[in-house]
Amino acid sequence: MEYIYLLLCLAAIVFSADWLVAGAVTIAKRFKISNFVIGAVIVGVGTSFPELVVSSIGAIEGSSDIAIGNVVGSNIFNVLGILGLTAFIMPVAVSRENKRFDLPFCIGVSALTLLLAFNFFTGGAAEIGRIDGLVLLCCFSLFMYYSLKGGMEDEASDAAAEVVTNKQLVLGIGKVFLGLGVLLVSSRIFLNNAILVAKAWGVNEAFIAITLVACGTSLPELAASLVAAAKKNTQLALGNVIGSNIFNLTLILGLASQITPLTGVGITVIDYAVMIFATIAPLLLGFRGRLNRWAGAFLFLCFVAYNAYLIYSQIN
């Protein structure tokens, strides 16, 4: 039955992602917000709810490996897996603002998380404590303020030219809530059954967190980004990935560490290093204004290589 549930949930995820993206684009057009910002804020925050729930539960239950591994693994999957596949399907535009602020900010908070996790600034035991969490929450507030302020002021954005009626706006908002609700429920069911299957195979908690749990909680991002790419709205797809990664590190780890300090002994420096590499790669590969299909293929092959390393480490 677990395998049947997995297939049914995948179908629900695909359809609900289509509603979510369509509704988000309608809202963006009505309020003249750029597609990147609507992807980073509305779609990004919405699709990050599974990570928020799983990491918070992990913190409450004292399972730091689940709380941290879920975030680190999700961020790796978002860029190398999701953005890689998205760019392979449809080349992703990388704007000047993406290169000037969004991608560097994502790189910065990724590096900051590594330094905080290993107590680079204060020494002592390696953990993300409550003060570290407050620092991350401040970074979240800064990103939200800058993104919304910049998105509302961008009168030249691709959303500014179209007129949306009140009826279309209401329908768009309805699609966002309905799509997001189905996404979260179906993703949660998918995740529960995936973990049952993994435990039946006899793998450890850290491995489950950084692979199955991370990929399972990132299914909304995967579905939303691929649907956006199919609709040729690659800025929304890029915004979804970057926004989700920033929210995972700043909001989710920030809140989880307020519940209990997070040690995450099963999450290694290599895992953090791969996460940082994943945030740097789009900036370098998209320096000329887009991530082409070759760049997408490279990112996805890096994701495959990383998972091969994890499986090899698990076996040995």
N, C-alpha and C positions, 0 to 999 in steps of 0.2 A: 504493500500500500504506500510505503514511503516514496517509491519511485513514481507511482501514479500521481501523488500529491505534488511532487516536484514538477512534473510535466504540466499539470493543470495550473499551478502557480506561475510558471513561466509564461503561459498564454495570457493569464490575467495581467501580469506585469507589462507585457508588450502593449496590450490595448489601453490600459490605464495611463501608461506613459504618453501615448498619443494624445489623450484628452488633456493631460497636464501641460504638455508642450503647446498645444493649440490654444488653451486658455491663457497661458503665460504670455504668448505672443500678442493676443488680443489686448491684455492689460497693458503691455509695453507700448503698443500703438496708441492706446487711448491717452495715456499719461506722458507720451513722448519721452519714454525712457529707452535707452539703447538696449538692444537684444542681449548684449553681453551682461549688462547690469541686471536685467530681469532674470537671466540665467544664473548669475552668481548669487543673487539675493533670494528671489522667490523660489526658483527651481532648486538652487543650491541648498538653501536652508531646508526646504521641504524634503528633498531626497536624502538629507543627512539625518533625518529623524531615526531611522533604524540604528545607525551608529550611536546616536545619543542614548537610545533605550538600552542597547546591549552593553555599552561601556558603563552606563550608570548602574545597571544591574550587577555587572562585574565588580564595580567598586563597592556596592552595598554588601555583596556576598564575600568581599575580601579577595577577589580573584583579579589581581592587578594585571596578570598576563592577558586575560581576556580584555580588560579595559584598554590597555595600551596597545596590545597586539591587534585589536580590532581597528584602531585608528591608523597605526603604521601600515598595516596590510591594506586597508581601504585606500589610503593615499597612494600607495604603490600601484594598486589595481586601477585606480581612477586615471592615472596618467599613462602608465605603460600599457595597461590592458584596454581601458575604455577609450582614451584619447588616441591611442595607437590604432585601434580598430576604426574609430570615427574618421581619422585622417586618411586611412587606407580606402574607406568607402567614398569620402568626399574631402578633398583638400581643405584644411581649416585655416581661415584668415586669422592672422595675428596682427592686431592694430598697434599703432604707436603707443596708445595708452596702456595696452597690455604689456608692451615691452618696457615702458617707463615706470609703471607702478604695480600692476596686478601680479605679474610673474615675479618681479623682484621681491614684492611683499611676501608672496608664498614661499620663496626661497628663504627669506629672512626668518619667518616664523618656524620653518622646518629646521633650520640650523639652531635657532633659539631653543626649540624643544629638545634637541639632542644635548645641548649644553646644560639645560635645566635638569634633564633626566639623569645626567651623570654628575650633577652638582659641581659644574665647572667653576661657578662664581663663589661658592661658599665652602666647598669641600665637604667631607663627611660621606654618609651612606648615599648610594645612588638611588634617588627617588624624585618624583614630582610631588612636592609638598603643597600645602595650602597657599603659601606666599607665591610659589611658582605658578600656581593656578590663577591667582589674581593677576599676575603679570600677563598670562595668556588671555584672560578675559578682557584686559585693557586693550590688547592687540585686536581682539574681536570687535570691540567698540570702535576703535580707530578705523578698521576696514569698513565697517558698516556705514559710518559717518561719511567717509571719503567716497565710497561707491555710490551711495544714494545722492549725495550732493553733486557729484560729477555727472551721474546719470540724468538727474533732473535738469541740469544746466546745459546738457548736450543737445541743443536745438538742431544741430546738423546730423543727428543720428538717423539711422535707417528707419526708426520708428516714427519720426516726426512728421512725415509727409502724408500719412494716411489718417482718415477720419473714422472713428468708431462710435456707433450710436450707443445710447444707454442700454438698449435691449441686448446688443452684442456684448457690451461690457458685463452685464449680469450673467449672460450665458458663459462668457469667458471665465468669470469668477467661479461659477458653478462647476465648470470643467476642471478648474484647478483643484477645488476641494474634493470633488468626486474622484478625479484621477489620483490625487495624492492619498486619499483614504484607501482606495483599492490597492495602490502601490504598497503602502505600509503594511496592510493586513496580509496580502499575498506574499510579500517579501519575508515577513515574520514566519509564516507557515513554511515557506521554502527553507528558511534558515533552520528552523526546528528539525525538520526532516533530514536536512543535509547533515546536521550534527549527529543525529541518531545513526545515520549510515556510517559516518566517520568513526564514531565510537565503536561501532560493530567491527570496524577494520583494525581497531586497537592502536590509534595514534594519540600522542599526548596533547595536553591542553594548549600549550603555546603554539604548536603546529596548527591545531584546529583554529585558534584565534586569528593567526596571521594569514591563513589560507581560506578555509571554508567560511568561517564567520565573517572575515573581511570581505570576501567576494560576495557572500550572501547579502550582507548589509549594503553593498554597493550596487546591487541589482537595479534599484531605482535610477541611480546615476547612469548605469549602462543603458537601460531602456530609454531614458529621456535623451541621452546624447545621441544614440543611434537613430532615434526617430527624428531628432532635430537635424541630423546630418542628411537623412533621407529627404527632409523637406528643404534642404540646402540652407538651413539656418545654422551655419557653423559657429557663429559668434555666441549663440545661445548655448551650444554644446560646449564650447571652450569655457564660457562663464560658469556653466554647471560644474565642470571638473575643478576649475580653480577655486570657485566659491566653496564647493564641498570640502576640498582639501584644507582651506583656511578655517572653515567652521569646525572640521574634525579636530584640528590641532588646538585652536584657541577656545572655542565654546565648549566642545565636548570634553577634552582633557581638563580644561579649566574648571568645569562644573564637577566632573568625576573626582578631581583631586580635592574639592571642598568636602566631599563625602568622606574620603579617607585618603591619606598619602599613598601614591601609587609607586610600587617598586618595580614591577615588571621584570623579574630576574630572567625570564625566558626570552626576552626580547634583546637581541645582541646589538653591538655597535654596527655590525654588517647590515642588519635590518634597517637601522636608522640611516646608514650611509646610502643604501639603495633608495630609500625614500627621498633623501636630499638630491641624489643623482637624478631621480625621476622628476623633480621640480626644476632642476637646472636644464635638462635636456630640451624641453619645449622652447625655452628662451634662445638657446643656441641654434636649434634646428629651424626655428621660425624667425630667425633674425632678418631674413629678407621679406618678411610680410606674410608668410603662410607656411603651414606644415603640409608638405606634399605627400603623395602616397608612399614614396620611398622612406620618408621620415616616419610615417605611420607604421610601416612594416618593421623598421628598425626598433621603434618603441615596443611593439608587440613581441618581437623576438627577444628583447631584453626581459620582458615579463616572463616569457617561457623559460629563459635561462635561469632567472631567479627562482622560479618554482622548481625547476630541475635540481637546483642547488639545495632547496629546502627538503625535497624528497630524498635526495642523496644523504643529507645530514640526518634525516629521520631514520633511514635504514641503517646507517652506520653509528 
